[in-house]
């Protein structure tokens, strides 16, 4: 075995080589430690007897007759069974749209793909977007319209709202309030504007918990007006992130991530590569990809940024004179940024204070970034007011009895409003409150009327992307559970009766198209709906430079905390809590913690040691005089003295997510939404077992990741990956025709988990639940392994997506007693489910641990309608092994289509689900035998390597080594 | 005293014959039962809502297969004719036939007909009609003399061994593309040989018996 160039570790326990951990590995069957102790012999016999006795009952009951053949009465045009048809629409998150194409099988939506023509997607689709299809089918969605505590009808609600309308008209709308999330929909904005005309005294409020008020406030002080910032990463050679969500969550991040990755593939760009710096309190994706990263406390971040501003001439000179522990690092970074004026970019995450954002604007100004790497545009949101202030005003008025009619459209303030506002108490004072919500959530249950909302895929609407581009959203199906849209509710209030959203939207666009001289409306409408983009709607850039006095007027620097600070951060999967009922997202391993089914308080290893805490410990923390018991997770790379608390968990009502995790909103205050002092941390002595998959496989000194610096790559690329000709006594098996293969670029992978969920959606991969995850039975066919190297306080991160390697000498095949896993003539390692008898020998013999076993009938236990499964892929039952197939269903359907037309398959025609969703194009799939194919070209680069080459498995999946571009001026601090 | 009574021989013989008989029954159960028509439902015509006759429509009237099975060249599924397709003719002919009552009811009430499947494949088998048609496999190769059937019955076992018999050696089952839908086609001396057609249609057999061809 070759010795690894550097030591990688996956968990702190592994790094410390604690005796318990060694014992765990030594035990013959670590996977069964949860199962064997689950019940004793007596219980086992009881269960067996009961199952024998009740066995016959399974024959009772009626099942739909599988032998029936049901044709159409009148077949719809253009529906071809077995073939995907795509319809364009958009998904929105916090109001911002990302274009999607939804694949339909016989008119049933089954899969979400990114729309390549949409600027916010460019073909990529995030994990949350992928999971939206499960939300659409979720049978736990609200289905019953309730008014005054009794089941009511839509007509009943329309009549009640009409009565209310008449009363409101007489007093010009006094007492009428509408509360929405961030609105980018031009049509919804137009409806609200008309409502304002009809009811002059009415007020429209906006609230979303993960608001960007600080960015907005900074824009106000830097530019004197609200502006949005969009970024051109294709021009950015130097990037400096301050806990930045630039490639993780900011609107447009899919497009940014693509441009970011395109500049970090030196093997394909002729040795050119951007350099990224990151300073952050809690790990971010940009921080993981950065060439230099510092984990800093929030006060240190602000101080460092002032220092940087001073060095770059973006602030007073004396800022650069102050003491800073990181002075050398910051000086080197500042020099580097200054040398790349016009091609440098600084970005801060939404959680950073307004001060930080003002400093960022000033530094970007000094670096000449505006107009080049940063573009200013008019705000995309219809009303770019501060959300926290808007909600505070509403609550104040509700409390003083000024509000008698409240419409909550797509917001959930009872759950996610700042705790000090006590929205629930204020809501009880409103006599007529309406909540339009997808689930029977906390706000819906507290309102006098709760209306099931139609899903985004069930309505006609429109929405704008980060750059302003408008998409007309078309429904993918009639409302499955009888929901209605916000447009319909507002339509009634406007006196338009119960008009359907299609007519309303079309009328609006007819007028607008006429004003904008868009020619024939029918043609315009058809093209816009079909293509998923309304042409020429992106906001033109505004030229502006930050005012010089903005930085001088900044408040005094943040003081270091006496104890520990709590940081409130969005969750990767549940976001602000709106996706907390989505099983795919609940079971998605989080990028750094690899946690599923829980959120945890993240603290640094040093801080944990000082407090005597370890992962899984339950602690009681007291913040803003509220006590909360949370499990601790010790996270390498977390800044000292701060505890990150992911929002969006601990839902009280709704669906599957109710009662899962802990609710951090209880600690949050309106004035300080992202940070708070923790008054006390008390160890309860109890332990909550967190379902993290990180320690479930071990590195054990194997050489799994290759990385090198750009310098090495330029000087001696051959030294990064040592290629050995694998020896064999047998002649190699020839693949004369086609040889399917995959190449994954570790430079491009940002660890966003989009591929994992895309694979789950495409391949009918079931959800197993927390208990099963703890028993190491998670089913994902594709996981993104996260490796650390370096010291635990400031580690370097490497992400490595792990699908099946499709080894040519596959160890799984030789041990299968029933030939359930065999090779085909194109080199695919095929899994034949109907042969599998469940010995699990193959999984034991797989060195890459990518095989998954159905210990229980997970697929039938998953509560989802039959039509939501992908009909192109077998749904596996209990007792069957499964694994990545390279999306064989996509290979076959594409091959059949080509063969039918008697033409050769083109390179790039077969696209696997993971490849299609990947925002950064890290995954390439194709025919290795075709020298001109993209996959063959990537495999021909000198940094291409395969995992565990010494085992002579000859994997078809290979990786490009991770190349970092460290600043030579920063010595020994490459982390 | 004799150890063996007078009936011992009889018992012995009965035991031996019984054991052989039992063995034969077991062999029968293992080898024969799976392939008898009762089990495979070969030559079995299930009851249908309308006693549709392919013989009458295809051989008698000369309708093309694709008139009703519209998807067969494009899709994995051949497509069962919608009520509307039946009604293109039957809104004019045999309008009063009691036999066609379910059809008329389906159209009037917009409730689809429910036919009973004759050919059923397990869910883990992904068969594609269109590619077989494109490669010159005639309908009758799998569906038998469908054009002469008064009631539709299953002409083959649909066992995997039966699929593989052709996937391993497709040449004898191929015919010129323009004869694919001919229910009474016979190979004549002037017909291009199977091997010629294999080359012409780019049928390569190396992959055809790979598991992943049908199982996904």
Interface residues (C-beta under 8 A of the other chain):
Chain A: X66 X67 X68 X69 X70 X71 X72 X73 X74 X75 X80 X81 X82 X83 X737 X822 X824 X825 X826 X828 X830 X832 X833 X834 X872 X873 X874 X875 X885 X888 X889 X892 X896 X899 X900 X902
Chain B: X46 X70 X71 X74 X75 X76 X77 X79 X80 X81 X82 X83 X84 X85 X106 X107 X110 X111 X112 X113 X114 X115 X116 X117 X120 X122 X123 X124 X126 X128 X130 X131 X134 X135 X201 X202 X204 X206 X207 X210 X211 X212 X213 X215 X216
